[in-house]
């Protein structure tokens, strides 16, 4: 266990110092994930036990990766058809804070309907069409991460942890919305307000006000693809609620519909034009290293869960602190380092519904903390990892520029929650 923890820390450090050591974080994460499972294979668990545990964890990991692949393909297909250029033309303001408020609030509410991962992918695609400079792109992406995680925390379908608690019977949709909405809103509003004071009067000179549509597609087709793509993304939570199948099935179902419709739309075009707008060409544009980075991180965290490291941390917190507000608050901070899914799963196993009944403050506060705490570090949430991979955001840059704002918002939400309860 000690050796596993040591290598995890070393690997985590290499990921954080990616721009200093000049080694791609995806390579480090993938190597780390496989290495930790090798340690398990030659530990007291043995080969057979390791294979059984790997199969159990990989089912969940594969669901996340297929969901990510489907969502990124849909978003990239919209972008290929110049769909996001329409949104760009609708945004007229050149004031940095006006634009930041518009996009952050849009992200906050959209992530409650979709989920924080899908919303982040969509919003990153939009800001890439609006902004050119790296500093502005990274700053806006930082607020997209905060807003997406905050928006997902108050919705039963907005975050994987709220979905877990909802499906497990710990929370109801009414309770999570009533208890977590205002704290989540405060979690976003405080950093936005601070940024308003910091960037008052600042303008963005490089907003792309003129966008030339690709000659291969008309404005009407572009508008249709945008509306269809967003509608199919919104179909995913509905699909899950109706069928009770995992979210990755919903995103792949939406992708299949999108694929069929685009094939029909472009069937009369030339072979080269049809290929340009096809899913086959779109998949080649997806940032595959980001998906492999996800895979490596999830494998590494699953290894920590398998060897009991996460249970040890949970038990230590439970034995040291008796107040569940303190326990959940610390779990939220911890989720910025270690994936929040195993942390919430551990809490669900440690605390029964007999101890804390359905919709008890313990569960709704856990949902808030686990959902928003991951914003403190960029690799603390699926939204952060996605944005980091797509925009190549530097871990240390985020730590210096965004982490303190995310922490301020996180603590503000805790204050609001405790005040209300």
C-alpha positions as CSV (number, residue, x, y, z in Angstrom):
1,X,0.0,0.0,0.0
2,X,2.8,2.4,0.9
3,X,4.6,1.7,-2.4
4,X,1.4,2.3,-4.4
5,X,0.8,5.6,-2.6
6,X,4.4,6.7,-3.2
7,X,4.3,6.0,-7.0
8,X,0.9,7.7,-7.2
9,X,2.3,10.9,-5.6
10,X,5.4,10.8,-8.0
11,X,3.1,10.2,-11.0
12,X,0.8,13.0,-9.9
13,X,3.8,15.3,-9.5
14,X,4.9,14.5,-13.1
15,X,1.4,15.3,-14.4
16,X,1.3,18.6,-12.5
17,X,4.8,19.6,-13.8
18,X,4.0,18.5,-17.4
19,X,5.2,21.8,-18.9
20,X,8.4,21.7,-16.9
21,X,9.4,18.1,-17.5
22,X,8.3,18.1,-21.1
23,X,6.5,14.8,-20.8
24,X,2.9,14.5,-22.0
25,X,0.6,14.0,-19.0
26,X,-1.4,11.3,-20.9
27,X,1.8,9.1,-21.2
28,X,2.5,9.6,-17.4
29,X,-1.1,8.9,-16.4
30,X,-1.3,5.7,-18.6
31,X,2.0,4.4,-17.3
32,X,1.0,5.2,-13.7
33,X,-2.4,3.5,-14.0
34,X,-0.9,0.2,-15.5
35,X,2.0,0.3,-13.0
36,X,-0.2,0.4,-10.0
37,X,-2.2,-2.6,-11.2
38,X,1.0,-4.5,-11.7
39,X,1.9,-3.8,-8.1
40,X,-1.5,-5.3,-7.2
41,X,-1.0,-8.3,-9.3
42,X,2.2,-9.2,-7.4
43,X,0.8,-8.3,-4.0
44,X,-1.1,-10.5,-1.6
45,X,-4.2,-10.0,-3.8
46,X,-2.6,-12.2,-6.5
47,X,-3.1,-12.5,-10.2
48,X,-6.6,-14.0,-10.0
49,X,-7.9,-11.4,-7.5
50,X,-6.4,-8.6,-9.4
51,X,-8.1,-9.7,-12.7
52,X,-11.5,-9.9,-10.9
53,X,-11.1,-6.5,-9.4
54,X,-9.9,-5.0,-12.7
55,X,-12.9,-6.4,-14.5
56,X,-15.2,-4.9,-11.9
57,X,-13.6,-1.5,-12.1
58,X,-13.1,-1.5,-15.9
59,X,-16.8,-1.7,-16.5
60,X,-17.3,1.7,-14.8
61,X,-14.2,3.1,-16.5
62,X,-15.3,2.0,-19.9
63,X,-18.7,3.6,-19.4
64,X,-17.1,6.9,-18.7
65,X,-14.7,6.6,-21.7
66,X,-17.5,5.7,-24.1
67,X,-19.6,8.5,-22.8
68,X,-16.7,10.9,-23.3
69,X,-16.0,9.6,-26.8
70,X,-19.7,10.0,-27.8
71,X,-20.0,13.5,-26.4
72,X,-16.8,14.7,-28.0
73,X,-17.9,13.3,-31.4
74,X,-21.2,15.0,-31.3
75,X,-19.7,18.3,-30.3
76,X,-16.9,18.0,-32.9
77,X,-19.6,17.2,-35.6
78,X,-21.5,20.3,-34.7
79,X,-18.3,22.3,-35.0
80,X,-17.5,20.7,-38.4
81,X,-20.8,22.0,-39.6
82,X,-20.0,25.5,-38.2
83,X,-22.8,25.2,-35.7
84,X,-21.0,27.1,-32.9
85,X,-20.3,30.0,-35.3
86,X,-23.9,30.9,-35.0
87,X,-23.6,31.4,-31.2
88,X,-20.4,33.4,-31.8
89,X,-22.3,35.8,-34.1
90,X,-25.0,36.3,-31.5
91,X,-22.5,37.4,-28.8
92,X,-21.8,41.1,-29.4
93,X,-20.1,42.2,-26.2
94,X,-16.4,42.9,-26.0
95,X,-16.3,43.4,-22.3
96,X,-14.5,40.5,-20.7
97,X,-16.6,40.3,-17.6
98,X,-19.9,40.5,-19.5
99,X,-18.9,37.6,-21.6
100,X,-17.6,35.7,-18.6
101,X,-20.9,36.1,-16.8
102,X,-23.0,35.1,-19.8
103,X,-20.9,31.9,-20.5
104,X,-20.6,31.0,-16.8
105,X,-24.3,31.3,-16.1
106,X,-25.1,29.4,-19.3
107,X,-22.8,26.6,-18.2
108,X,-24.2,26.5,-14.7
109,X,-27.8,25.9,-15.8
110,X,-26.9,23.8,-18.8
111,X,-24.8,21.3,-16.7
112,X,-27.9,20.7,-14.5
113,X,-29.8,19.5,-17.5
114,X,-27.1,17.7,-19.3
115,X,-24.2,16.9,-17.0
116,X,-20.9,18.7,-16.1
117,X,-18.7,16.7,-18.5
118,X,-20.9,17.1,-21.6
119,X,-21.5,20.8,-20.8
120,X,-17.8,21.5,-20.4
121,X,-17.0,19.9,-23.8
122,X,-19.7,22.0,-25.4
123,X,-18.7,25.3,-23.7
124,X,-15.0,24.7,-24.5
125,X,-15.9,24.3,-28.1
126,X,-17.8,27.6,-28.0
127,X,-15.0,29.7,-26.3
128,X,-12.5,28.3,-28.8
129,X,-14.6,29.9,-31.5
130,X,-14.7,33.2,-29.6
131,X,-11.3,33.7,-28.1
132,X,-7.8,33.5,-29.5
133,X,-5.2,34.2,-26.8
134,X,-4.1,31.4,-24.5
135,X,-4.6,33.4,-21.3
136,X,-8.2,34.3,-22.1
137,X,-9.0,30.8,-23.2
138,X,-7.6,29.2,-20.1
139,X,-9.2,31.8,-17.8
140,X,-12.7,31.3,-19.3
141,X,-12.1,27.5,-19.2
142,X,-11.4,27.8,-15.5
143,X,-14.7,29.4,-14.9
144,X,-16.4,26.9,-17.1
145,X,-15.0,24.1,-14.9
146,X,-16.3,25.9,-11.7
147,X,-19.7,26.6,-13.2
148,X,-20.1,23.1,-14.7
149,X,-19.3,21.4,-11.4
150,X,-21.4,23.8,-9.4
151,X,-24.4,23.4,-11.8
152,X,-24.0,19.6,-11.7
153,X,-24.0,19.4,-7.9
154,X,-27.7,20.6,-7.4
155,X,-29.2,18.3,-10.1
156,X,-29.8,14.6,-9.7
157,X,-28.5,14.1,-13.2
158,X,-25.8,16.8,-13.3
159,X,-22.9,14.8,-11.9
160,X,-21.9,11.2,-11.7
161,X,-21.9,11.4,-7.8
162,X,-25.4,12.9,-7.7
163,X,-26.6,10.1,-10.1
164,X,-25.0,7.6,-7.7
165,X,-26.8,9.0,-4.7
166,X,-30.1,9.4,-6.6
167,X,-30.0,5.8,-7.9
168,X,-28.9,4.5,-4.4
169,X,-31.9,6.0,-2.7
170,X,-29.9,8.5,-0.6
171,X,-31.4,11.6,-2.2
172,X,-34.6,12.5,-4.1
173,X,-34.6,15.1,-6.9
174,X,-36.7,17.5,-4.9
175,X,-34.3,17.4,-1.9
176,X,-31.1,17.9,-3.8
177,X,-32.5,20.8,-5.7
178,X,-33.9,22.5,-2.6
179,X,-30.8,21.9,-0.4
180,X,-28.0,22.3,-2.9
181,X,-29.1,25.0,-5.4
182,X,-28.3,28.1,-3.3
183,X,-24.9,26.7,-2.1
184,X,-24.0,25.8,-5.6
185,X,-25.1,29.2,-6.9
186,X,-22.9,30.8,-4.3
187,X,-20.0,28.6,-5.3
188,X,-20.1,30.2,-8.7
189,X,-21.2,33.7,-7.8
190,X,-18.4,34.5,-5.3
191,X,-15.6,33.7,-7.8
192,X,-17.4,35.6,-10.5
193,X,-17.9,38.6,-8.3
194,X,-14.2,38.6,-7.3
195,X,-13.3,38.4,-11.0
196,X,-15.6,41.3,-11.7
197,X,-13.6,43.5,-9.3
198,X,-10.3,42.2,-10.6
199,X,-11.1,42.6,-14.3
200,X,-13.3,45.7,-14.2
201,X,-13.2,47.5,-17.5
202,X,-11.1,44.9,-19.2
203,X,-12.0,44.2,-22.8
204,X,-11.2,41.4,-25.2
205,X,-9.9,42.7,-28.5
206,X,-9.8,39.4,-30.2
207,X,-13.4,38.3,-30.3
208,X,-14.1,36.9,-33.7
209,X,-17.0,39.0,-34.8
210,X,-16.8,37.9,-38.4
211,X,-17.1,34.2,-39.2
212,X,-17.1,32.9,-42.7
213,X,-19.0,29.7,-43.1
214,X,-17.4,26.8,-45.0
215,X,-18.5,27.0,-48.7
216,X,-19.5,23.3,-48.5
217,X,-22.4,24.0,-46.2
218,X,-25.1,26.7,-46.1
219,X,-26.4,28.7,-43.1
220,X,-29.7,26.8,-43.0
221,X,-27.9,23.4,-42.7
222,X,-25.6,24.8,-40.1
223,X,-28.5,26.1,-38.0
224,X,-30.3,22.8,-38.3
225,X,-27.2,20.8,-37.2
226,X,-26.7,23.0,-34.1
227,X,-30.3,22.7,-33.0
228,X,-30.3,18.9,-33.7
229,X,-27.0,18.4,-31.9
230,X,-28.1,20.2,-28.7
231,X,-31.4,18.4,-28.8
232,X,-29.7,15.1,-29.0
233,X,-27.4,16.0,-26.1
234,X,-30.5,17.0,-24.1
235,X,-32.0,13.6,-25.0
236,X,-29.4,11.8,-22.9
237,X,-30.7,12.4,-19.4
238,X,-34.3,11.8,-20.7
239,X,-33.1,8.5,-22.2
240,X,-31.6,7.5,-18.8
241,X,-34.7,8.5,-16.9
242,X,-37.0,6.5,-19.2
243,X,-35.0,3.4,-19.9
244,X,-32.8,3.3,-16.7
245,X,-29.9,2.3,-18.9
246,X,-26.4,3.8,-18.2
247,X,-25.7,7.3,-19.6
248,X,-23.2,6.0,-22.1
249,X,-26.0,4.1,-23.9
250,X,-27.9,7.4,-24.2
251,X,-25.0,9.3,-25.7
252,X,-24.2,6.5,-28.2
253,X,-27.9,6.4,-29.1
254,X,-27.9,10.1,-29.7
255,X,-24.7,9.8,-31.7
256,X,-26.2,7.1,-33.9
257,X,-29.2,9.3,-34.7
258,X,-26.9,12.2,-35.5
259,X,-24.8,10.0,-37.7
260,X,-27.8,8.7,-39.7
261,X,-29.3,12.2,-40.2
262,X,-26.0,13.7,-41.3
263,X,-25.5,10.8,-43.7
264,X,-28.9,11.5,-45.2
265,X,-28.3,15.3,-45.4
266,X,-25.0,14.9,-47.3
267,X,-25.8,11.8,-49.4
268,X,-26.0,13.9,-52.7
269,X,-22.7,15.7,-52.1
270,X,-19.5,14.7,-53.8
271,X,-17.4,11.9,-52.2
272,X,-14.8,14.4,-50.8
273,X,-17.5,16.7,-49.4
274,X,-19.4,13.9,-47.9
275,X,-16.3,12.5,-46.2
276,X,-15.5,16.0,-44.8
277,X,-18.8,16.1,-42.9
278,X,-18.8,12.4,-41.9
279,X,-18.4,10.9,-38.5
280,X,-15.4,8.9,-39.8
281,X,-13.5,12.2,-40.5
282,X,-14.8,13.8,-37.3
283,X,-13.5,11.0,-35.1
284,X,-10.0,11.7,-36.4
285,X,-10.2,15.2,-35.0
286,X,-11.0,14.1,-31.5
287,X,-8.2,14.6,-29.0
288,X,-7.3,10.9,-28.3
289,X,-4.6,11.7,-25.8
290,X,-7.3,13.3,-23.5
291,X,-9.2,10.0,-23.5
292,X,-6.1,8.0,-22.7
293,X,-5.3,10.5,-19.9
294,X,-8.8,9.8,-18.5
295,X,-8.1,6.1,-18.8
296,X,-4.8,6.4,-16.9
297,X,-6.2,8.5,-14.1
298,X,-9.2,6.3,-13.6
299,X,-7.1,3.2,-13.6
300,X,-4.8,4.7,-11.0
301,X,-7.6,5.7,-8.7
302,X,-9.3,2.3,-9.1
303,X,-6.0,0.7,-8.0
304,X,-6.0,2.9,-4.9
305,X,-9.5,1.9,-4.2
306,X,-8.7,-1.8,-4.7
307,X,-5.8,-1.9,-2.3
308,X,-7.8,-0.2,0.4
309,X,-6.1,3.2,0.4
310,X,-9.3,5.2,0.0
311,X,-11.1,3.2,2.6
312,X,-8.2,3.9,5.0
313,X,-8.6,7.6,4.4
314,X,-12.4,7.5,4.8
315,X,-12.1,5.6,8.1
316,X,-9.4,8.0,9.3
317,X,-11.7,10.9,8.7
318,X,-14.7,9.2,10.3
319,X,-12.6,8.3,13.4
320,X,-11.0,11.7,13.7
321,X,-14.1,13.9,13.1
322,X,-17.5,13.2,14.4
323,X,-19.3,16.1,12.7
324,X,-20.5,15.1,9.2
325,X,-20.1,18.8,8.0
326,X,-16.4,18.6,8.6
327,X,-16.1,15.0,7.2
328,X,-17.9,15.9,4.0
329,X,-16.1,19.3,3.7
330,X,-12.8,17.5,3.8
331,X,-14.0,14.8,1.4
332,X,-14.8,17.6,-1.1
333,X,-11.3,19.0,-0.8
334,X,-9.9,15.5,-1.1
335,X,-11.9,15.0,-4.3
336,X,-9.8,17.6,-6.0
337,X,-6.9,15.2,-5.7
338,X,-8.6,11.8,-6.0
339,X,-11.7,11.1,-8.1
340,X,-14.9,11.9,-6.3
341,X,-16.7,8.7,-7.5
342,X,-14.8,6.2,-5.2
343,X,-15.0,8.7,-2.3
344,X,-18.8,9.0,-2.6
345,X,-19.0,5.2,-3.1
346,X,-17.0,4.7,0.1
347,X,-19.2,7.1,2.0
348,X,-22.3,5.3,0.8
349,X,-20.8,2.1,2.1
350,X,-19.7,3.5,5.4
351,X,-22.9,5.3,6.4
352,X,-26.2,3.4,6.1
353,X,-29.7,4.8,5.4
354,X,-30.6,3.7,9.0
355,X,-28.0,6.1,10.3
356,X,-28.8,8.9,7.8
357,X,-32.2,8.4,6.2
358,X,-33.1,9.4,2.7
359,X,-32.7,13.2,2.0
360,X,-30.8,13.7,5.3
361,X,-28.5,16.7,5.3
362,X,-25.6,14.4,5.3
363,X,-26.4,13.1,1.8
364,X,-27.3,16.4,0.1
365,X,-24.2,18.1,1.7
366,X,-22.1,15.2,0.5
367,X,-23.5,15.8,-3.0
368,X,-22.5,19.5,-2.9
369,X,-19.0,18.9,-1.5
370,X,-18.1,16.0,-3.8
371,X,-19.6,17.8,-6.9
372,X,-17.9,21.2,-6.4
373,X,-14.7,20.4,-4.4
374,X,-13.1,18.9,-7.6
375,X,-12.9,22.4,-9.1
376,X,-10.1,23.3,-6.7
377,X,-7.5,21.4,-8.8
378,X,-7.9,21.0,-12.5
379,X,-7.6,17.1,-12.4
380,X,-10.1,16.9,-9.6
381,X,-13.1,16.5,-11.8
382,X,-14.1,15.0,-15.2
383,X,-14.9,18.5,-16.3
384,X,-11.4,19.7,-15.4
385,X,-9.7,16.8,-17.0
386,X,-11.7,17.3,-20.2
387,X,-10.9,21.0,-20.4
388,X,-7.2,20.4,-19.5
389,X,-6.9,17.8,-22.3
390,X,-8.7,19.8,-25.0
391,X,-7.0,23.2,-24.3
392,X,-3.7,21.9,-22.9
393,X,-4.1,23.9,-19.7
394,X,-1.0,23.9,-17.5
395,X,-1.7,22.4,-14.1
396,X,0.5,25.0,-12.3
397,X,-1.2,27.9,-14.2
398,X,-4.6,26.7,-13.0
399,X,-3.2,26.3,-9.4
400,X,-2.0,29.9,-9.4
401,X,-4.8,31.6,-11.3
402,X,-8.0,29.6,-10.7
403,X,-7.6,27.3,-7.7
404,X,-7.9,30.0,-5.1
405,X,-11.1,31.3,-6.7
406,X,-12.6,27.8,-6.8
407,X,-11.7,27.3,-3.2
408,X,-13.3,30.6,-2.2
409,X,-16.4,29.6,-4.0
410,X,-16.4,26.1,-2.5
411,X,-16.1,27.5,1.1
412,X,-18.8,30.1,0.3
413,X,-21.2,27.4,-0.7
414,X,-20.5,25.5,2.5
415,X,-21.2,28.6,4.5
416,X,-24.5,29.1,2.7
417,X,-25.4,25.4,3.2
418,X,-24.7,25.4,7.0
419,X,-26.6,28.7,7.3
420,X,-29.6,27.3,5.6
421,X,-29.6,24.0,7.6
